[in-house]
Amino acid sequence: MEPSLKYLTEVQVAEIMSRALSTLRNDRFNRRGLPYIKVGRSVRYSLNDVIQFMESRRIKTSTEIYGG
């Protein structure tokens, strides 16, 4: 395991993403959204996965596209 790899609880992820905890749970139930790890009853999300998920939904403005 990489030393920089960090795992977050579902509560931490909900706070970071400004989403309801129930939304994260529904996404898991419906097999969509963020990848997660389950150890027993504990659910964990990789911080790197959370960042990648958020960045993949980034919308570029015309300034970013055309450099204007």
C-alpha positions in Angstrom: 0.0 0.0 0.0 1.3 3.5 -0.9 2.0 5.6 2.2 0.1 8.6 0.6 -3.1 6.5 0.1 -5.8 7.6 2.5 -9.2 6.1 3.1 -12.2 8.1 4.2 -15.5 7.2 5.9 -18.8 7.8 4.2 -19.5 10.7 6.5 -16.2 12.4 5.5 -16.9 11.9 1.8 -20.5 13.2 2.1 -19.1 16.3 3.8 -16.3 16.8 1.2 -18.7 16.4 -1.7 -21.6 18.3 -0.1 -23.9 15.4 -0.7 -26.3 13.8 1.7 -25.2 10.6 3.3 -28.3 8.9 2.0 -27.3 9.8 -1.5 -23.9 8.0 -1.1 -25.7 5.0 0.3 -28.3 5.0 -2.5 -25.5 5.2 -5.1 -23.8 2.2 -3.5 -27.0 0.2 -3.4 -27.6 1.0 -7.1 -24.0 0.3 -8.0 -23.2 3.8 -9.3 -21.1 6.7 -8.2 -17.8 6.3 -6.4 -15.9 3.0 -6.0 -15.7 1.9 -2.4 -14.2 -0.7 -0.2 -16.1 -2.7 2.3 -14.4 -4.3 5.3 -17.1 -6.1 7.4 -19.7 -3.4 7.9 -17.3 -0.5 7.4 -17.4 1.4 4.1 -14.3 3.4 3.0 -13.6 5.5 0.0 -10.1 6.2 -1.4 -9.3 10.0 -1.2 -7.7 9.6 -4.7 -11.0 8.1 -6.1 -13.0 10.9 -4.6 -10.7 13.5 -6.2 -10.8 11.7 -9.6 -14.5 11.4 -9.4 -14.9 15.2 -8.8 -12.4 16.2 -11.4 -14.1 13.9 -14.0 -17.2 16.1 -13.7 -15.4 19.3 -14.2 -17.0 21.6 -16.7 -14.6 23.7 -18.8 -15.5 27.3 -19.4 -14.8 29.0 -22.7 -11.9 30.8 -21.0 -10.3 27.4 -20.3 -11.0 26.1 -23.8 -9.9 29.1 -25.8 -7.5 30.7 -23.4 -9.3 34.0 -23.6 
